[in-house]
Every structure is written in C-alpha cells, then in structure tokens.
Amino acid sequence: MAAYQDEESGFDGIGFCVTENDPFAFGDLDHCLDNCDRQAIADRIVGLLDSYTEKSPSGDGLRIITKGKLPANHRINGFEFYSSVWYLTITGNVYLDKGIEERQTEFGQLYQDLFPDKQQAVTTESNHAEWTQADKDLCARIAGSKQGEKFQRLFSGNFDGYPSKSEADLALCCVLSFWIDKDVKQIDRIFRQSKLYRPKWDDKHGDQTYGEMTIGKAIEKCTETVGSKMTIVEPAAAGDDVDEITIIEWPVLDDKALHGFAGRFVRFATENSEADPAAVLATFLVRFGVEVNNPILWVGDTKHRANLSAVLVGASSKARKGTSAKPVERLFEPLLLDDDNLVGDRARTTPGPFSSGEGIVWAVRDAVWGTDRKTGKLIEVDPGVSDKRLFVLDEEFGGVMTQTRREGNILSMIIRTVWDTGNLDPLTKTSKVKATGAHIGWVSHITVFELLTRLSESESLNGFANRILWVCARRTKLVPWPAPMDRSILNQYQHELSEILAAHRGTVEVRPDEEVRLAWSDKYYRQLTEERPGLAGCVVNRAESQVMRLAMVYALLDKSHVIRIEHLEAAIAFWRYCEESAMYIFDGRQGDGVAQRIIEHLQDGPKTATEIHRLFSSHVTKERLKRALTELEGAGRIGTEKETTGGRPTTTYFLKDLSVKRVKSVETEKPGITGRDTILITLNTPSAKQNERTTSGNNGLHYAGVI
C-alpha cells in the first residue's frame, strides 16, 4: 500500500497472489456487465456466494472474494474460480458491499451446477486431521509400484476409461483394499483425500452410506492382499492389466561413485546417521561445484562448467532427505587453510524457494549504470552482485513445478539457461536486470508420491528435467539417537577441502587424458547416447553432458585439472544411480500426457484414429492428437497399418513390443572418421522407411538400419 500510494511510484494499483496458505477462494467473472445474458448468470453466482464483490479494472467484469478451499481451479465460458496459484488485481470499486464470508458449502453447490461432468468436486466434510503420516507413506509405496500410474490417475480424480465415477470409486477402493489388507477405516481416510471424493460419499442408503457400500464391495472383490502377493479382481478399465506385477528395484549406489574425497566424506557423514549416502553425495557434489566457479571443460565448441542441479526424490516423507543436507552444510561452514587464514569467501547460500525466473536473475544481477539527470554523467545506479556463485537448497520442489505451470512464468527457462551458460537476460516487461556468468547450483526435495501426483496434473518437467540429476533417497537404517560428526575429524575434512579449493584459484581449463578419450569413444559414449522411451527417456537424454560435468568435479576434488579414468568411472557410476532413479520414478510414463493415454489405450489392441479420438471423449483437438501420434511413431512406440477398402485408406495404430532391441555394430571407414571413433548412424532413407512399414505388422520392434 505504501509503494502504491507513493506519488512517484507509477503503479496503477495493487494485487494479491493467491496461494495454498491463505484462506481465500475467488470468482472472476469476465465481461458480465456488458452482456445481458452473462450478467444474468453472474447475478445468480453473486447472489449465491453473497460475499464481497468488486468490479474488475476494465469495469465490465466482477471479482468475488470469499473464504474457502477449492480442490482445483476451474474455468467455464470466461467465469473462473480458484483458491491457489493465481494472481489478481484489487480495485476497491465495490459492487456488493459485504464482508469476505465463508462460502465453502455454497461453492460446493455452485460447482455441482457449473461442472457436473468434471472429475473433481468440492470437499465439504473431509477430515484432513485424520490424514496420517502412515497414510502418506502408504500412498508413496503404492505410487512406486506397478499400479502406481493407475493409482495416481484415480487419486487425482481422473476416471476416464470407467463407465462412471462410481466404477472409478470402486476401482480406487479395490487398489487400497489390496494394499491396506482390507482396513476399512484407512481406506476411508485415504479415499477422502482423493479428488474422487465428493459429498455423495456420505449420502445414506438405508443403514449404510455410499462410501461404506463401496468399500464393502471392494473388500468382497479383493480375493487376496499384498501380503499374499496376489492381484486384485476389480472393475476393468481400458488398458488395465494387473495379472503380472513386476516391481522395479530400488537403485544401488556403486562404490566407484564414492571416489576420493567425496566418498571418504560421505562414509564419514553417514556412519551414525539415517541419511542416504546417495543423497549426501549428490548434495555434496552440487555444493562443491558451486564453490569452484572458474574451471571449464571444452567439448567441441561447448563450454561445460562445474555447476550441477539435483532433485532428491524420497520413497516417503521419512526418507531423511533433509538430513542428508546437514553434514554438507557443516562441512562448508569454515573453509580454512590453517588456523587463521580463510580461503576467500564462501559462495552464498539460500534456502529458496524458487518463485520466479526474475528472482534468480536479481540474486546474481550485474551492475546497473544510468545517467545522472542533473549532471548528465554516467553513474552506478545499482552495484549488482560481484560474486556470481549461489547455492540454493530448496526443500520443496513441488513449488517449482507449480511455478513453471503458471502462464508467463520464466522460471523453467531461467533454470535451463543457468545450467547452460549462466548468462541471463530475460526479455520480459517486469525484469530490467541481467546477469553475466552466473554460477548457480541447486538441490531440491520431493517425495515420489507428490512428484507423480503433480505430474498427473501437468507434464511440466520436459523443458528442464534433463538438466537435473534425479536421485532416489530413503532412510538406510534406524538410528534413534544419531551422533553428530566428530568435531576433530570434521576439522580435518574442512582443512583438506580448503586446500582442494585453493588449488583451483583463477580460471583453469580441465581436459581428459588419452585413456579417458579412448574409453569414451570405445565404450561409454555409445551407451550414454542410447535412446530411451517415455518420460524417463526425456529426463536422462542429457547423459553425455551430465557425465562430463561429474567427471570434471571428481577430477577437481583430486586437485587435478586432468580427467583420469578413475574420475570418468566415478562419474559413470553416480550417473548410473541417477539414471536408475529416473527409471524407478518415471518408468512407463510418456513425456506427453496425451501420448501416455494413447499408449495405455493401445494396450487393449489396435485402434483407428477415430477410435482413439473417442477415447478422449473428443476433447483433444485433431492437431494435438496428430502431434502425439507422430511423436510416438517416431520414438518407435507405435506402428501403423493402412487398409484400402475402396474408399479412403484407413490407418490403424498398434503398440510395438519394446521387449527386444536389435542393434547391429559395425566399423566405419568414412573419410574423417577413424576406426576407433565408432558412431551411431540412423538410416532414415525412404527405402529404409518402406522396409519398416512392410515388416511392422507382426507387432515386433524394428530399428531399421541402426548401427
């Protein structure tokens, strides 16, 4: 208010940022005062909610402010309702002079009138106090299983593939009954937290509520529980197949990743701690990479630096992800060469959270110069930030995913640029600053359950996920009274770390030795460039660059500016853990929500484009469907067959079998390519494509001419 009232500020008004942490719910009714039909609807909504209402800045719309929580933001014909992740201007141009009233029940009635076909309904009686930690841990366990994808769809309120919501309710209860050993109370508690829950759950039908009847049916259909390792008998949906459940194993950290100083410190830090060594190692490598600002590694014309990013994904909220950061924080507290001399200043650290791309730029901004209005001389308006190093420990990655979904938010773009070059100059109206040579590393935390839940809402990771090291983390042992790290031993590690950093003062260039070059060409490069399907493939497809950066960090920890074979092998070992973590987290998911659904539907058999379109209730545009099918065909996930019936040919799409991959290895003698520098060549000729089309009808996988 003070800023707005400042005559020289130039602000047009004030606004309010809507978050999960405030008690408000809003209605935004656009263009309702300049249209008689829309105004009639708006008047009914205003009358129903009966709370403070004001005119919008344009004067032809209304804003209703109430108290309450909505399960999801909704929009219909320009009428919007939301209680989180939104921003609106406040005008004070009163339309209905009332207080801001509690309207949870009224919103429930309004949603039933306006959104009868939506998956979500307003929860009016859910007891959130009963949502226990055991419930959350169990949901995380289910999310990590073969049934995780299905569970997430149902839990988030998506009942596509079921005849009605009732069948979806029963299907979710069947899943819960199997995993909970038919515990009626826990099934009820967890179901009430799902987006399928609605007031109907508590409607009485004789002596039982609808919820009690549904749970009873689920228990009857559940012939065995998870303890018996049997599957569930339940209503079938398109693509469902639970006859055989294959659990993806939790990744195992290779000892080679615990090379040198990093390995010795991680073993010391986790000796009397519940922290996962992989999580401590990831946090340490990222933190160290921020401290060494200047070393660079040239790969072709691409300059790689030592900055990294990592997301620790916990099996549950008890994965001790936060515990893994504590020993690293203590290690970097003092950076001593001896008892009196400090090795420069530490890089700045912040707990975050990431809120906007502009906020990151501001934290490492360049100096701003301008002209003095009185003297006409060039003056320094803002000294900027001289030290461009910044380490961010943001323990809520869910917030990052939320921000990247906001229209106009440049956070994803800035995160990508930070990893690539560090030169930030966003072309936005609000940001008037830029940053050159920013050296930012960050670590964030999330549970598998929350990550997959948010992914089901929006596949928002594709833009920057491959610049992240995904690290599965869980509690490795029970330590009721963890002991702090021994102070005298910790001092030795701090002293050694100071000497390591002192060895890299100034700008230095890191390069691989000949043994590393040969191993890279003969063995590792081919493995790392292998294409992988689905969202898991998307998040690991920057493997070559990630490994090179990790190898550089391992070399620097050995006070070396030459990457030796042990550094490369350590980098490969840690990358394999990250890669396996990504497979554990994202297995079977497509990077595109529509493509993911197509894959699920084709598991039921071949379908035409018209049949696929109907599976989406015709809510997906033709162009959107065409793009998804094209990407799936290009990735080798689906095949096509054309049938001529006298009229226009009919194209049928079928799912390819990914269980077998045939790769032929040959030597090449092309000019400029040595026999040792074998490469991957894809034969993308018309004849090769014709050969694949004519031989794909056996539902097998064919990589035509992959060398």
Buried (B, 14 or more C-beta within 10 A) or exposed (E): EEEEEEEEEEEEEEEBEBBEEEEBBBBBBBBBBEBEEBBEBBEEBBEBBBBBBBBBBEEBBBBBBBBBBBBBBBEEEEBBBBBBBBEBEBBEEEBBEBEBBEBBEBBBBBBBEBBEEBBBBBBBEBEEEBBEEEBBBBBBBBBBBBBBBBBBBBBBBBBBBBEEBBBBBBBBBBBBBBBBEBBBEBBBBBBBBBBBBBBBBBEEEEEEBBBBBBBBBBBEBBEEBBEEEEBBBBBBBBBBEBEEBEEBEEBEBBEBBBBBBBBEBBEBBBEBBBBBBBBBBBBBBBBBBBBBBBBBBEEEEEEBBBBBBBBBBBBBBBBBBBBBBBBBEBBBEBBBEEEEEEBEEBBBBEEBBBBBBBBBBBBBBBEBEEEEEEEEEEEEEBEBBEEBBBBBBBBBBBBBBBBBBBEEBBBBBBBBBBBBBBEBEBEEEEBEBBBBBBBBBBBBBBBBBBBBBBBBBEBBBEBBBBBBBBBBBBBBEEBEEBEEBEEEEBEEBBBBBBBBBBBBEEEEEBBBBEEBBBBBBEEBBBEBEBEBBBBBBBBBBBBBBBBBBBBBBBBBBBBBBEBBBBBBBBBBBBBBBBBBBBBBBBBBBBBBBBBBBBBBBBEBEBBEBEEBBEBBEEEBEEEEBEBBBEBBBEBBBBBBBEEEEEEEEEEBBBBBEEEEEEEEEEEEEEEEEEEEBBEEEEEEEEEBEEBBBEEBEEEEBBBBBBB
